[in-house]
């Protein structure tokens, strides 16, 4: 039966359906069709009449007719829906009060400690699967729980329209295959930037939940198990978001050109007099990546890397690499 939300019991619904399908019926007719005895049928018919779902003739035998469903049921359902919305809103308000009370009395509801690489992997997958709008990441060198390139949850979230903003530290690019993984992420929609160093590993989902390490732990699957914290709401989460945004401001944008190489992301001031390879190299250089790491990632010799850097310094009229970075930014090469 389905009319409980309108305040109609199962037996009343059965009798009402008889009236709807027959047009009119006596208590005897209802008893014969429903299996109720005549007295029970008469009681239910009068109950329907009192609720406005039926009416009857004055003579004998007394015939009952169904009130049209749009008149009898829809207003009742609307009242029920309004009451349900009101109850839902009140329950939501009470839940917020409860949560605030719990937070004041028990810090454990603000911070959850996660121990072990597998538990950390599960939580990282879960927060990405439940993200609706945005993921913020700090990616440091050497993995703790999730090797570079293994985060398939990111690609699934990107397909759903979740924005990923990721900051990589320069040592991250020393890992084998790291550049290919960054290229794949950027091609899928990730917005990537790089800095010389990051203070910690960090993932933030929808600005409402964050995961970060409590103590250094277990890179590259070492025996030491990582201990991390999952934080919800509160000043600590706000501080972590502010930390991310501060590093994001200073980070060097990384993009992917038509050749599939990583390069500076902003070419708004016009094309630079550099090849795609040089632009890629320059982006890594400004991000603080070492010559050795650049050579490894780009499959070049270290001497070639240094020669290309010297060529760009001559183009920019720079005497030092720091001046090269300044001129590159000013001229729109990055």
QUIDAJO-V96837 format. One record per pair of residues at least 12 apart in sequence whose ideal C-beta (glycine too) atoms are under 6 Angstrom apart, sorted by sequence separation. I is the first residue (numbers start at 1). GAP is how many residues later the second one is. D is the distance in Angstrom with one decimal. If there is no record, write none. Layout:
i=I gap=GAP d=D
i=I gap=GAP d=D
This chain:
i=1 gap=12 d=4.8
i=18 gap=12 d=5.5
i=54 gap=12 d=5.7
i=200 gap=12 d=5.6
i=201 gap=12 d=5.6
i=215 gap=12 d=5.2
i=253 gap=12 d=3.4
i=312 gap=12 d=6.0
i=54 gap=13 d=6.0
i=214 gap=13 d=4.9
i=253 gap=13 d=5.9
i=27 gap=14 d=4.4
i=53 gap=14 d=5.3
i=291 gap=14 d=5.2
i=15 gap=15 d=5.5
i=18 gap=15 d=5.1
i=27 gap=15 d=4.0
i=52 gap=15 d=6.0
i=213 gap=15 d=5.1
i=214 gap=15 d=5.1
i=261 gap=15 d=5.2
i=264 gap=15 d=5.9
i=263 gap=16 d=4.0
i=211 gap=17 d=5.7
i=259 gap=17 d=5.1
i=263 gap=17 d=5.0
i=27 gap=18 d=5.9
i=262 gap=18 d=5.2
i=45 gap=19 d=4.9
i=53 gap=19 d=4.5
i=211 gap=19 d=5.4
i=257 gap=19 d=5.1
i=261 gap=19 d=4.4
i=264 gap=19 d=4.7
i=14 gap=20 d=5.4
i=52 gap=20 d=5.9
i=263 gap=20 d=5.4
i=210 gap=21 d=4.7
i=209 gap=23 d=5.3
i=121 gap=24 d=4.8
i=166 gap=24 d=5.7
i=120 gap=25 d=4.1
i=121 gap=25 d=5.7
i=128 gap=25 d=4.0
i=131 gap=26 d=5.7
i=164 gap=26 d=4.4
i=165 gap=26 d=5.0
i=166 gap=26 d=5.1
i=167 gap=26 d=5.2
i=168 gap=26 d=4.8
i=169 gap=26 d=5.9
i=170 gap=26 d=5.1
i=139 gap=27 d=5.9
i=148 gap=27 d=5.7
i=210 gap=27 d=5.5
i=281 gap=27 d=5.7
i=117 gap=28 d=4.1
i=125 gap=28 d=4.8
i=167 gap=28 d=6.0
i=169 gap=28 d=5.4
i=15 gap=29 d=4.7
i=128 gap=29 d=5.1
i=134 gap=29 d=4.8
i=135 gap=29 d=4.9
i=136 gap=29 d=5.4
i=137 gap=29 d=4.3
i=138 gap=29 d=5.5
i=139 gap=29 d=4.7
i=140 gap=29 d=5.4
i=169 gap=29 d=4.2
i=254 gap=29 d=5.8
i=141 gap=30 d=3.5
i=148 gap=30 d=5.4
i=158 gap=30 d=4.9
i=210 gap=30 d=5.0
i=278 gap=30 d=5.7
i=131 gap=31 d=5.0
i=141 gap=31 d=4.7
i=158 gap=31 d=4.5
i=12 gap=32 d=5.8
i=16 gap=32 d=5.9
i=149 gap=32 d=4.1
i=11 gap=33 d=5.8
i=139 gap=33 d=5.5
i=148 gap=33 d=4.8
i=155 gap=33 d=5.4
i=207 gap=34 d=5.8
i=252 gap=34 d=5.0
i=19 gap=35 d=5.9
i=26 gap=35 d=4.8
i=252 gap=35 d=4.6
i=12 gap=36 d=5.9
i=16 gap=37 d=5.6
i=26 gap=37 d=5.9
i=24 gap=39 d=4.5
i=25 gap=39 d=5.9
i=286 gap=39 d=4.7
i=24 gap=41 d=4.8
i=19 gap=45 d=5.9
i=20 gap=46 d=4.7
i=282 gap=46 d=5.8
i=19 gap=47 d=3.7
i=195 gap=52 d=5.8
i=195 gap=56 d=4.7
i=194 gap=57 d=5.9
i=140 gap=58 d=5.2
i=193 gap=58 d=3.3
i=194 gap=58 d=5.1
i=193 gap=59 d=5.9
i=138 gap=60 d=4.8
i=193 gap=60 d=5.3
i=194 gap=60 d=5.7
i=140 gap=61 d=5.2
i=272 gap=61 d=4.0
i=192 gap=62 d=4.4
i=138 gap=63 d=5.8
i=269 gap=63 d=2.9
i=138 gap=64 d=4.0
i=137 gap=66 d=5.4
i=6 gap=67 d=5.2
i=136 gap=68 d=4.1
i=7 gap=69 d=5.9
i=187 gap=69 d=5.7
i=6 gap=70 d=4.2
i=135 gap=70 d=5.7
i=186 gap=70 d=4.6
i=264 gap=70 d=3.4
i=6 gap=71 d=5.1
i=133 gap=73 d=5.3
i=183 gap=73 d=5.4
i=131 gap=74 d=4.5
i=132 gap=74 d=5.8
i=144 gap=74 d=5.5
i=5 gap=75 d=5.0
i=131 gap=75 d=5.5
i=144 gap=75 d=5.7
i=142 gap=77 d=3.8
i=183 gap=77 d=5.9
i=127 gap=78 d=4.2
i=142 gap=78 d=5.4
i=167 gap=80 d=5.5
i=127 gap=82 d=5.8
i=144 gap=82 d=4.8
i=167 gap=84 d=5.1
i=196 gap=92 d=3.2
i=194 gap=93 d=3.4
i=120 gap=106 d=5.9
i=120 gap=108 d=5.5
i=136 gap=108 d=4.9
i=116 gap=109 d=4.9
i=117 gap=109 d=5.9
i=115 gap=112 d=5.4
i=114 gap=114 d=4.7
i=114 gap=116 d=5.9
i=173 gap=116 d=5.1
i=170 gap=117 d=5.5
i=111 gap=118 d=5.3
i=112 gap=118 d=4.3
i=170 gap=118 d=3.9
i=179 gap=118 d=4.5
i=170 gap=119 d=4.5
i=174 gap=119 d=4.7
i=111 gap=120 d=5.5
i=173 gap=120 d=5.4
i=110 gap=124 d=5.1
i=173 gap=124 d=5.5
